[in-house]
Amino acid sequence: MADEPVAERPVEQQEDEGGPIKSFLEHLEDLRWVLIKSGAAAGVAMLFCLLAGNYVVQILEWPLSRAPVRHSRGTQGVTVFFGTNQLGAFRITTNDPLAALAGTNSSVRLRLAPMAVGTNLLLGVAAENDPEASQLARLPIQIINLSPAGSFVVATKVAFYGGLVLAAPFIFFFVAQFVFPALRLREKKYVYRGLVFGAGLFLTGVCFCYFVLMPVALAASVQYAEWLGFAANQWRAEDYIGFVCKFLLGMGLGFELPVVVLTLVKIGVLNYRMLATARRYVIVINVTLGAILTTPEVITQVLMAVPLQLLYEISVWIAWYWERQDKKRIAAQSRE
C-alpha cells in the first residue's frame, strides 16, 4: 500500500492529503508573488484613503460628536442659537462673563434675536433652560493641528489604517491561495468557516467599539481632564486619529478570538481542558489589552475586557460541547 502510485489512489484520499508537492524554490516563488500582490493591494487601498482623507476623518470624528459629557461642578453648558440655527456650544465656568446670562442651570440656551429700541435695531440675548440636555449635554471637541507637518502625519495615519482595512480581504485571499494547497480537505473546511465567522465577528467588534464603547471612552477622557483641572475642548488631530484607529482595530481583532480558538480546537491543536486551564491567563491578557488600547480609566477598560472574556468563555463551552458530542459518537460506534 505504501508503494501505491499517487495517480492510482482514490480521489478522496488524494484530496485529503493536500495539494501537489513543490520544491523549496517553488514555495519561495509563490511566497514572493503573495507579498507582491498583497503589497500592491495595500498600496492601492492606502492611496484611495489618502485621496478620500477628508471623508475618512469625518467618519472617525463621529463618535466624538456623540460622546455624552456631564457637566462637572462649577461649569455650565451653553448653546447659542440665532433663530433656529445653532451657532455653537460652549462650556463656561462660574467666573465667566457669560455666567451672568446663563443663570444657575447646568444647561442653557442663549437665543440671539434682533430687537427694535426706538429707531435703533439691536441684537438681544434671551436665556432659556435646555430641557433636552438637562444634566447631560453633548460637547463638541475641536480637533486642531499644532504643527506644519501635523496634517501630513494625520493623512499618513488615515491612509495606513484605512488602507489596511480595505485591503484586508484581498490580503487574506492571497495568503489563502498560498497556504490552502498544503492543508487537508478537513482542515480547509474548518478554515473556510473560520474566515466567514471571523469577518462577521471583526465587523461586530468594530461596530460595538464605534457606536458604544468609543463615545463612552471619549467622554470619560474629557471628564477626567476636567477633574484634574485641565481644559479639554481641544485635542491634537494626530493623537485623536491614532487613538481611534488603534482602538477600533484592537476591538475588531479582539472579537476574532473565538474563531482562532475554535479553529484550533477543530484541527486538534487545542482542547477543552487546555482552554479551561488557560482561563486565568486570558483574563490577564484581556485586562492588559483594555489598559493599552483604551483610555487610562477603569470604566472603559472594563467595557473592553468584559466582552473579550465573555467571547472566550463562549469558546470554552463550545469546545466542551464538541468534545462531549465526539465522546458520545465514539461510544455509539463502539456499541455497534
Buried (B, 14 or more C-beta within 10 A) or exposed (E): EEEEEEEEEEEEEBEEEBEEEEEEEEEEEBEEEBEEBBEEBBEBBBEBBBEEBEEBBEEBBEBBEBBBBBBEEEBBBBBBBEEEEEEEBBBBEEEBEBBEBBEEBBBBBBBBEEEEEEEEEEEEEEBEEBEEBEEBBBBBBEBEBEEEEBEEBBBBBBBBBBBBBBBBEBBBEBBBEBBBBBBBEEBBEBBEBBBEBBBEBBEBBBBBBBEBBBBBBBBBBBBBBBEEEEEBBEBBBBBBBBBBBBBBBBBBBBBBBBBBBBBBBBBEEBBBEBBBEBEEEBBEBBBEBBBEBBBEBEEBBEBBBEBBBEBBBBBBEBBBEBBEEEEEEEEEEEEE
